Amino acid sequence: MVHTFQALGVNVAVDVNSGAVHVLDEVTYHLLERVIPPMAEHCPAEIIQKLPQYAPESLEEAWQELRSLADEGLLFEEDDYIDREKAASMQQQALVKALCLHVSHDCNLRCKYCFASTGDFGTGHRMTMDFETAKKAIDFVVAKSGHRRNIEVDFFGGEPLMAMDTVKKTVEYARSIEKESGKCFRFTITTNGVLLDDENIAYINREMSNAVLSLDGRREVNDDLRPTVNGKGSYDIIVPKFKKLIEGRGTKDYYLRGTFTRFHKDFAEDVKALAEVGRNISVEPVVGKEEDPYALRESDVPELEAEYEKLAEWLKDHREINFFHFNVDLAQGPCVIKRLRGCGAGCEYVAITPEGDIYPCHQFVGNEAYRLGSVHDGTFDRERSAEFAGLNIYTREECRDCWARFYCSGGCSASNLLVNGDIKKPHHVGCALERKRLECAIALKAIAAGMSE
């Protein structure tokens, strides 16, 4: 499988199975669009006749270049993962190595698109996690992680700063058992910033390896989508605090994380606004049911694809900005398991609620059909977890023939369930936007590497 596209003035071919990316001149690009392997020794006359705008000699030269790439295993490669039965091996029970720790099912914002029902996850009652539950969650991941040394813990909500005492005690406890358990904990916190003060900023910058800072871009967009409990805007409250936190991060990671919806589809402008606050940015499309007024629809896709190209054109001249969704490693890429299975929700990664209930990820919380167990009674549904471990680009039928499958690894199970009612059925709007992001990312990488010269 070979995917060809044009973006940012660059002609690109992606050999899907080998992972090779080629930047082509105009003749070779249009010739490749007509090649059906296996390739003959010379460029066939019927193809030369279909490309009369190019000299036969130029087409023959381009043909030989393509044959050389094919001979080197960089073009028209076969998919060998199936032959090696690697996809089937994905169904092994995975080791849990990451937690999304819901220390708070309460929030001080009322975001219009919130998948967590503005903090309570549809439960009808707001609460925070006590330390004993958090302690059992840490013990759970230590026990379930087997030989894995590195453990990821994301403090999540709702708004986790509403349970800062639990956060601090949990970090202290995890650090205290690192040596005896042979584990190394890496902490992340996701916050809307309302409760940030000097003490919390100093703590986060000292203890958290990553900080995810929720902000939707321009003041008018953020305040429309992310109002406070009393209905007022949150932008002027949180942006000065985010700037102060970022200034104190040093070399530690952070991301300004926004969401774009059907209400404000010109998200490139929001990325530009976020760039005035910090250089590490993630702005993602909202996921919702078609009847949700904020949800993106298939009719929106052409407009959104054009917006990604607009953003890529701007980022081409602003390379100091790190836009998460245009990050792609063309040299090595992820490991085999990551390429085939993706995020690992439900098997390598789970979410734990304030009550101690275990779910595949934060977006499954509250869906009792996907409850995996509890840290309080030690139950864990290994059969259901194995179902998630078995999800990959081959068990998701529609992913098998998608050129982007090794980059997106089958997409998001929670999004699939929300939109289609089936964790295996891809969310088509999300897939289309993922493919466009990848095209822009690959073109930007080629330009940065000077491959287009």
NUNU-799536 format. One record per residue (C-alpha): residue in one letter; x, y, z; residue number from 0. Coordinates in steps of 0.001 Angstrom, whole numbers, plus 524288, in hexadecimal, padded with zeros to 5 digits. Layout:
BEGIN
ATOM rest px py pz nr
ATOM a X Y Z NUM
...
//
This chain:
BEGIN
ATOM rest px py pz nr
ATOM m 80000 80000 80000 0
ATOM v 8052D 80D58 7FC0D 1
ATOM h 7FE72 81A18 7FFA3 2
ATOM t 80198 82609 7F769 3
ATOM f 7FDB1 833F4 7FAA5 4
ATOM q 80164 84223 7F8A5 5
ATOM a 8027F 84BA4 80401 6
ATOM l 809BF 8585A 8067A 7
ATOM g 80F23 857E4 7F8A1 8
ATOM v 81550 84A7B 7FAC9 9
ATOM n 8126B 83DDA 7F34E 10
ATOM v 812D4 8327E 7FCDC 11
ATOM a 811A9 823BD 7FC0B 12
ATOM v 81048 81B6E 8084F 13
ATOM d 8135A 80D13 806D9 14
ATOM v 80A41 80894 8118A 15
ATOM n 80FEB 7FB4E 814E2 16
ATOM s 81E4E 7FF07 81506 17
ATOM g 81BDF 80C5D 81B16 18
ATOM a 82464 812DD 810C0 19
ATOM v 820E0 820C9 80CC8 20
ATOM h 82515 8263E 7FFB1 21
ATOM v 824D4 8343D 7FACB 22
ATOM l 8235A 833C7 7EC0F 23
ATOM d 824E7 83CE8 7E0A3 24
ATOM e 818FE 83F8F 7D848 25
ATOM v 81C08 8355C 7CDEE 26
ATOM t 81E85 82A5D 7D796 27
ATOM y 812AA 82DF5 7DFC1 28
ATOM h 8092C 82D41 7D45D 29
ATOM l 80FAD 82105 7CF37 30
ATOM l 80E94 81A13 7DC5B 31
ATOM e 7FFF6 81CB7 7DC97 32
ATOM r 7FEBE 813B4 7D0C1 33
ATOM v 807EE 808C4 7D4DA 34
ATOM i 8023E 7FB74 7D815 35
ATOM p 80C80 7F1FB 7DD60 36
ATOM p 813BF 7E9D7 7D9FC 37
ATOM m 81B4E 7F384 7D1C0 38
ATOM a 81FEB 7EFF8 7C410 39
ATOM e 82E12 7F21C 7C034 40
ATOM h 82A86 7FE87 7B8D3 41
ATOM c 81F96 80878 7B96A 42
ATOM p 81415 802B5 7B1CD 43
ATOM a 80FD2 80997 7A562 44
ATOM e 801BE 80AC6 7AA14 45
ATOM i 8062B 812BD 7B5E3 46
ATOM i 80EB8 81B6F 7AD62 47
ATOM q 802E5 81DF2 7A4BF 48
ATOM k 7FAC3 821F5 7B099 49
ATOM l 80504 82C0C 7B496 50
ATOM p 80797 83369 7A7E2 51
ATOM q 80BC8 83FAC 7AF4F 52
ATOM y 8188B 838F7 7B2EE 53
ATOM a 82382 83484 7A9F6 54
ATOM p 824CB 825AD 7A8BB 55
ATOM e 832EE 826BE 7AD3C 56
ATOM s 82EB7 82DA3 7B9CD 57
ATOM l 8246A 8235B 7BC68 58
ATOM e 82E25 8184B 7BA3E 59
ATOM e 837C9 81EB1 7C396 60
ATOM a 82D2D 82039 7CDDA 61
ATOM w 828DD 8122A 7CB93 62
ATOM q 83683 80D23 7CE7A 63
ATOM e 83723 8153F 7DAED 64
ATOM l 82A76 80F18 7DF95 65
ATOM r 82F70 80180 7DC19 66
ATOM s 83B9F 8040D 7E438 67
ATOM l 83351 807E2 7EFEB 68
ATOM a 82B3A 7FB8F 7EE41 69
ATOM d 8377D 7F331 7ED65 70
ATOM e 83C60 7F94B 7FA1D 71
ATOM g 82FC5 7F5C9 80129 72
ATOM l 82B69 803FB 80205 73
ATOM l 81FE5 80365 7F8B6 74
ATOM f 814B7 7F9B6 7F6AC 75
ATOM e 818A4 7F1E7 802A0 76
ATOM e 80FBA 7E71D 8078C 77
ATOM d 80968 7E77E 81507 78
ATOM d 81175 7DDA2 81CB5 79
ATOM y 80AE2 7DF79 829DD 80
ATOM i 7FFE8 7D64C 82651 81
ATOM d 80956 7CC3B 820C1 82
ATOM r 810C1 7CC1C 82D91 83
ATOM e 80417 7CB30 8352F 84
ATOM k 80810 7D711 83D03 85
ATOM a 7FA30 7DBEB 83D03 86
ATOM a 7F58C 7CF7F 843A4 87
ATOM s 80016 7D0D6 84DFE 88
ATOM m 7FA25 7DDDB 851EB 89
ATOM q 7EF4A 7D656 858B5 90
ATOM q 7F82E 7D2C0 863EF 91
ATOM q 7F48D 7D8A0 87112 92
ATOM a 7FC3E 7E54D 8721E 93
ATOM l 802B5 7EAB0 87E4E 94
ATOM v 7FC7A 7F6E6 88409 95
ATOM k 806C8 8018C 88401 96
ATOM a 7FEE1 80E25 88451 97
ATOM l 7F3DD 813DA 88C7A 98
ATOM c 7EA6F 81EE6 88A20 99
ATOM l 7E77D 8220C 89848 100
ATOM h 7DA88 82936 899A3 101
ATOM v 7DD79 83053 8A649 102
ATOM s 7D1D0 83931 8A403 103
ATOM h 7C454 83727 89E47 104
ATOM d 7C161 8457C 89FF9 105
ATOM c 7C4F9 8518D 89843 106
ATOM n 7C494 86054 89959 107
ATOM l 7C1FD 86256 88AD0 108
ATOM r 7B613 85EC3 882BC 109
ATOM c 7BBB6 85BC9 87554 110
ATOM k 7B146 85A50 86AEB 111
ATOM y 7B75E 84E46 8648C 112
ATOM c 7BBE6 8473D 870E1 113
ATOM f 7BBBD 83862 86F4D 114
ATOM a 7BC1C 8377E 87E2A 115
ATOM s 7AEF3 83E70 87FCD 116
ATOM t 7B5FD 84A5E 8857D 117
ATOM g 7BD14 84210 88F6D 118
ATOM d 7B3FE 837F4 89560 119
ATOM f 7B4BD 82E6C 889CE 120
ATOM g 7A60F 82D3E 8895D 121
ATOM t 7A505 8279F 8971B 122
ATOM g 79D21 832F0 89C87 123
ATOM h 7A630 8349D 8A831 124
ATOM r 7B30C 83BCE 8A94A 125
ATOM m 7BE27 836A1 8B18B 126
ATOM t 7CCDD 835D0 8B313 127
ATOM m 7D586 829FB 8B557 128
ATOM d 7DA80 82742 8C308 129
ATOM f 7E8A4 82382 8C51E 130
ATOM e 7E5B0 81562 8C8EB 131
ATOM t 7DF7C 81307 8BBA3 132
ATOM a 7EAD0 819AC 8B4C7 133
ATOM k 7F46D 81166 8BC9B 134
ATOM k 7ED5B 804FB 8B86B 135
ATOM a 7EDE6 809B6 8AA4C 136
ATOM i 7FCA6 80B1F 8AB3F 137
ATOM d 7FDBB 7FDA9 8B15C 138
ATOM f 7F51B 7F867 8A665 139
ATOM v 7FDE3 7FD6B 89B7B 140
ATOM v 80A1E 7F8B0 8A282 141
ATOM a 80436 7EB09 8A36D 142
ATOM k 7FF06 7EAEC 8956C 143
ATOM s 80B0C 7F0A8 88EC3 144
ATOM g 8135F 7E462 89000 145
ATOM h 82129 7E6AF 88B2D 146
ATOM r 81E09 7F465 88668 147
ATOM r 82667 7FE45 88D9D 148
ATOM n 820D1 80B34 888D5 149
ATOM i 81306 80EA1 88D58 150
ATOM e 80AFE 81A27 88874 151
ATOM v 800C5 820A0 89117 152
ATOM d 7F830 82BA9 88C17 153
ATOM f 7F09C 83364 89636 154
ATOM f 7E3BC 83628 88F98 155
ATOM g 7D5E2 83AC1 891C1 156
ATOM g 7CD20 8423D 891C2 157
ATOM e 7D721 84B93 89712 158
ATOM p 7E21C 844E5 89EB0 159
ATOM l 7E654 8514C 8A5AD 160
ATOM m 7D9A4 84FFB 8AD5D 161
ATOM a 7E002 84401 8B39E 162
ATOM m 7EDC5 84935 8B50E 163
ATOM d 7EFAA 8430F 8C269 164
ATOM t 7ED3A 83592 8BC9E 165
ATOM v 7F662 838AB 8B147 166
ATOM k 8017E 83C2C 8BA7E 167
ATOM k 7FF94 8306C 8C36C 168
ATOM t 7FEFC 82756 8B79C 169
ATOM v 80BB0 82C7B 8B1F3 170
ATOM e 81235 82B5B 8BF42 171
ATOM y 80D9B 81D5A 8C0E5 172
ATOM a 811A9 8192D 8B337 173
ATOM r 81F21 81F0F 8B4FA 174
ATOM s 82090 81817 8C20E 175
ATOM i 81ED9 80A97 8BBFE 176
ATOM e 8269D 80C94 8AF6F 177
ATOM k 832FA 80601 8B461 178
ATOM e 82CAD 7FA2E 8BACA 179
ATOM s 8233D 7F7FC 8AF74 180
ATOM g 82D67 7FA1D 8A4D7 181
ATOM k 824BC 8043D 89E57 182
ATOM c 826D7 81205 8996B 183
ATOM f 81AD7 81AD3 89981 184
ATOM r 818A3 825C4 88FD2 185
ATOM f 80D8A 82F14 89310 186
ATOM t 80507 837BA 88A8A 187
ATOM i 7FA32 840FD 88E7E 188
ATOM t 7EF4F 8462B 885CE 189
ATOM t 7E995 852F1 88ACD 190
ATOM n 7E0B5 85E06 8869D 191
ATOM g 7E918 8674E 88E9D 192
ATOM v 7DE7F 86E10 89685 193
ATOM l 7E43F 869E9 8A3A1 194
ATOM l 7F26C 86BF5 8A004 195
ATOM d 7F9D6 8743D 8A9CC 196
ATOM d 80837 875FC 8ACA4 197
ATOM e 8089D 86A07 8B579 198
ATOM n 801DF 8611D 8ABAD 199
ATOM i 80A17 86637 8A073 200
ATOM a 816A3 8638D 8A7F3 201
ATOM y 811F8 855E3 8AB91 202
ATOM i 80DFB 85258 89DB0 203
ATOM n 81ABE 85745 8981E 204
ATOM r 82251 84F85 8A22E 205
ATOM e 81AE3 84296 8A21E 206
ATOM m 813D6 8414A 89518 207
ATOM s 81B60 83C9A 88937 208
ATOM n 8109E 841F3 88099 209
ATOM a 805E4 84C00 88276 210
ATOM v 7FA1E 84C96 87971 211
ATOM l 7F3F3 85A18 879E6 212
ATOM s 7E622 85B11 8749B 213
ATOM l 7E3B8 86728 86C56 214
ATOM d 7DBE8 86814 85FBF 215
ATOM g 7E331 8731F 85900 216
ATOM r 7DE16 880CD 856D2 217
ATOM r 7D797 887B3 8622D 218
ATOM e 7CA4C 8883A 85B80 219
ATOM v 7CAC4 879CF 857C9 220
ATOM n 7CF99 8751C 864FF 221
ATOM d 7C5A3 87D3B 86C6D 222
ATOM d 7BA94 8787B 863CF 223
ATOM l 7BE15 86A1C 865BB 224
ATOM r 7C442 86A0C 8734B 225
ATOM p 7BC63 872E0 87C6A 226
ATOM t 7BD4D 872AB 88B27 227
ATOM v 7B25E 86D7D 893C9 228
ATOM n 7AC44 87B12 89410 229
ATOM g 7AC8F 87BE5 88536 230
ATOM k 7B7C4 8858D 8840D 231
ATOM g 7C3DE 883FF 87B9F 232
ATOM s 7CFCD 87CCC 880CC 233
ATOM y 7DA53 881E0 8777C 234
ATOM d 7DEDC 88D90 87F76 235
ATOM i 7DEFA 8854F 88BD3 236
ATOM i 7E7A2 87A65 886CA 237
ATOM v 7F0A7 87FCF 87C39 238
ATOM p 7F95E 887C5 88578 239
ATOM k 7FA9D 87BB2 88E1D 240
ATOM f 7FDFA 872F5 88292 241
ATOM k 80863 87C88 87E1E 242
ATOM k 80E76 87C8A 88BA1 243
ATOM l 80E50 86DAC 88C39 244
ATOM i 81475 86C83 87EBC 245
ATOM e 81F0E 8763F 8823E 246
ATOM g 822DC 86D87 88DA6 247
ATOM r 8228C 8607F 88643 248
ATOM g 83097 8610D 881AD 249
ATOM t 83304 8552E 87910 250
ATOM k 82743 84DB1 87E35 251
ATOM d 81C04 84A78 87525 252
ATOM y 80F22 8519E 8745C 253
ATOM y 8044C 85310 86A67 254
ATOM l 7FA08 85D6D 86879 255
ATOM r 7EEAA 854AD 8651D 256
ATOM g 7E2C4 859B5 85DE2 257
ATOM t 7D6B9 85411 8574E 258
ATOM f 7D021 85917 84B13 259
ATOM t 7C1BE 856F5 8486B 260
ATOM r 7B7AB 859B1 83E01 261
ATOM f 7B566 866D8 84481 262
ATOM h 7C318 86BA8 840FD 263
ATOM k 7C8FB 86457 83593 264
ATOM d 7D3C9 86E3B 832A5 265
ATOM f 7DCB4 8679E 83C74 266
ATOM a 7E93B 86C0D 835CF 267
ATOM e 7E6AB 87957 83BD0 268
ATOM d 7E5AB 87300 84928 269
ATOM v 7F2D5 86C5E 8475F 270
ATOM k 7F8AC 879A7 84415 271
ATOM a 7F288 87F5E 85061 272
ATOM l 7F7C3 87439 858B9 273
ATOM a 8054B 87684 8530C 274
ATOM e 80541 88398 85A12 275
ATOM v 803F6 87C36 866F0 276
ATOM g 80D4B 870C9 864AA 277
ATOM r 81427 86951 859D3 278
ATOM n 80F16 85B70 85C7D 279
ATOM i 8013A 85A6F 85758 280
ATOM s 7F6F6 84FE4 8556D 281
ATOM v 7E9D4 8539F 84F83 282
ATOM e 7E0FD 847FE 84CED 283
ATOM p 7D3E4 8460E 84640 284
ATOM v 7C884 843D8 84F6D 285
ATOM v 7C1C1 836AA 84F17 286
ATOM g 7B321 8360B 850C2 287
ATOM k 7A6D4 82F98 84BE7 288
ATOM e 7A149 83546 83F6C 289
ATOM e 795DE 83B49 846C5 290
ATOM d 79EF9 842D1 84FD7 291
ATOM p 79F06 850EC 84AF8 292
ATOM y 7ADBF 8522B 84CB4 293
ATOM a 7B115 84546 845CF 294
ATOM l 7B87F 8455B 838F6 295
ATOM r 7B196 83F4E 82D58 296
ATOM e 7B5FA 8395A 82092 297
ATOM s 7B140 84588 81977 298
ATOM d 7BB3A 84D55 82169 299
ATOM v 7C6E0 8452A 81D1F 300
ATOM p 7CAE8 84CDF 810D7 301
ATOM e 7CADA 85999 81885 302
ATOM l 7D2A1 8538A 8239D 303
ATOM e 7DC79 84D6A 81A46 304
ATOM a 7DEB2 85AC5 81433 305
ATOM e 7E0AD 8604E 821E0 306
ATOM y 7EB44 8563A 824AD 307
ATOM e 7F236 85A28 81827 308
ATOM k 7F112 8686A 81C1D 309
ATOM l 7F6FF 86516 8294B 310
ATOM a 801F7 85D51 822FF 311
ATOM e 80549 868C0 81A16 312
ATOM w 80679 8717D 8260B 313
ATOM l 80E88 867A2 82DB5 314
ATOM k 817C4 8664B 8222D 315
ATOM d 81C95 873F0 8259D 316
ATOM h 81B68 87244 8345E 317
ATOM r 823B3 8665E 83732 318
ATOM e 82583 86A5D 84548 319
ATOM i 8177F 865FA 847B0 320
ATOM n 815C8 857B2 84B58 321
ATOM f 80842 85397 846B1 322
ATOM f 805D5 84615 84C4C 323
ATOM h 7FD40 8410C 84146 324
ATOM f 80748 84424 836E6 325
ATOM n 811DA 83C59 83DEB 326
ATOM v 815EF 8305A 8364B 327
ATOM d 822A0 82889 836CB 328
ATOM l 82620 82459 82901 329
ATOM a 83331 81E83 82CF9 330
ATOM q 82EFD 81449 836ED 331
ATOM g 820E0 815F6 83AF7 332
ATOM p 81A75 80E5E 84616 333
ATOM c 81D0B 80049 849C3 334
ATOM v 8159F 7F52B 8433C 335
ATOM i 80B6E 7F3EE 84E11 336
ATOM k 808DA 8028C 84DE8 337
ATOM r 80769 80249 83F10 338
ATOM l 7FD72 7F76B 83F98 339
ATOM r 7F5E1 7F9D9 84C23 340
ATOM g 7F719 80843 84F66 341
ATOM c 7F4A0 80E54 85CB3 342
ATOM g 7F2CA 801D0 86481 343
ATOM a 7E61D 805F9 86B24 344
ATOM g 7E037 7FB05 8732C 345
ATOM c 7EC9A 7F2FA 87384 346
ATOM e 7F8E5 7FB30 8754D 347
ATOM y 7F19E 80724 879EA 348
ATOM v 7E5A1 8086C 882B2 349
ATOM a 7DDED 8130E 88996 350
ATOM i 7DA37 81284 897F0 351
ATOM t 7CEDC 81A48 89D76 352
ATOM p 7CDAF 820BA 8AAEB 353
ATOM e 7C605 814AF 8AF68 354
ATOM g 7D128 80BDE 8AB02 355
ATOM d 7CA3F 80636 89F1E 356
ATOM i 7D2CE 8026E 89399 357
ATOM y 7CF75 805C8 88576 358
ATOM p 7D6E8 8044C 8788A 359
ATOM c 7D96F 812F6 877CF 360
ATOM h 7D3E1 81FE3 87C7F 361
ATOM q 7C9EC 82061 87177 362
ATOM f 7C3CA 8135F 8756D 363
ATOM v 7C180 817B6 88373 364
ATOM g 7B33E 8164B 88745 365
ATOM n 7B043 80C04 87CEF 366
ATOM e 7ADA3 8003E 885A1 367
ATOM a 7AEBD 7F6DB 87A27 368
ATOM y 7BD39 7FA24 879D3 369
ATOM r 7C035 7FA34 88851 370
ATOM l 7CC2B 7F17F 88A56 371
ATOM g 7CC56 7F038 8990E 372
ATOM s 7D004 7F779 8A575 373
ATOM v 7DC93 7FA62 8ACCD 374
ATOM h 7D516 7F83D 8B986 375
ATOM d 7D179 7EA03 8B794 376
ATOM g 7DCBD 7E686 8AE8C 377
ATOM t 7D41B 7E278 8A329 378
ATOM f 7D8AB 7E470 89535 379
ATOM d 7D177 7DF48 8895C 380
ATOM r 7DC9A 7D8CA 88207 381
ATOM e 7D36F 7D3DD 87776 382
ATOM r 7CE7B 7E182 87452 383
ATOM s 7DC5D 7E6CF 87526 384
ATOM a 7E0C6 7DC3E 86B9E 385
ATOM e 7D629 7E0ED 86258 386
ATOM f 7DCA1 7EE4A 86232 387
ATOM a 7EA24 7E82C 8610B 388
ATOM g 7E536 7E131 854E9 389
ATOM l 7E108 7EDB1 84E1E 390
ATOM n 7EA2F 7F16A 8431F 391
ATOM i 7EA3A 7F5F9 8350F 392
ATOM y 7E711 7E84D 83046 393
ATOM t 7DBE3 7E541 8398A 394
ATOM r 7D5D4 7F24C 835A9 395
ATOM e 7D19A 7EE76 82802 396
ATOM e 7D076 7FC39 8227F 397
ATOM c 7DE6F 7FF5C 82695 398
ATOM r 7E4D5 7F48F 81EA0 399
ATOM d 7E538 7FC24 811EC 400
ATOM c 7E768 809D8 8174E 401
ATOM w 7F481 80FDD 813AF 402
ATOM a 7F573 81675 82109 403
ATOM r 7F37C 80A20 82917 404
ATOM f 8017A 808FF 82E15 405
ATOM y 80140 8172B 8328E 406
ATOM c 7F40C 817AE 83981 407
ATOM s 7F42D 80950 83D9D 408
ATOM g 7E58C 807B7 83C39 409
ATOM g 7E0D1 8141E 84293 410
ATOM c 7D9A6 8163A 84F58 411
ATOM s 7D0E1 80B68 8549D 412
ATOM a 7C940 814EA 85D13 413
ATOM s 7C66D 81DEA 851A1 414
ATOM n 7C232 8124D 84980 415
ATOM l 7B8D8 80DFC 85426 416
ATOM l 7B334 81B8E 8562C 417
ATOM v 7B0BD 81E31 847C6 418
ATOM n 7AE06 81098 8425B 419
ATOM g 7AAA1 8085C 84E36 420
ATOM d 7B5DA 7FF06 84B40 421
ATOM i 7C3F3 7FFF6 84FF9 422
ATOM k 7C880 7F972 8435B 423
ATOM k 7C150 80248 839C6 424
ATOM p 7C95A 80E5A 8364A 425
ATOM h 7C451 81C15 83831 426
ATOM h 7C4CD 82092 82A0A 427
ATOM v 7C5B8 82F32 82C82 428
ATOM g 7D0EA 82CE9 835E0 429
ATOM c 7D795 823FC 82C02 430
ATOM a 7D6AF 82E1D 82126 431
ATOM l 7DC96 8389C 829C7 432
ATOM e 7E752 82F67 82E5E 433
ATOM r 7EB2D 82C9D 8204C 434
ATOM k 7EBB6 83B21 81D0F 435
ATOM r 7F3E6 83DDE 82931 436
ATOM l 7FD64 83354 82503 437
ATOM e 7FEAC 838CA 81750 438
ATOM c 8019D 8463A 81CC2 439
ATOM a 80B21 840B0 826B8 440
ATOM i 81296 838CA 81C8E 441
ATOM a 8135E 8445B 8133F 442
ATOM l 8186C 84D24 81E26 443
ATOM k 82291 84307 821DC 444
ATOM a 82705 841EB 813B9 445
ATOM i 8285C 850A8 81278 446
ATOM a 82FC5 851B5 81F57 447
ATOM a 83924 84713 81ADC 448
ATOM g 83B75 84DE7 80DF2 449
ATOM m 8361B 84253 80683 450
ATOM s 82DF9 84AF7 7FD9D 451
ATOM e 83994 852AA 7F854 452
//
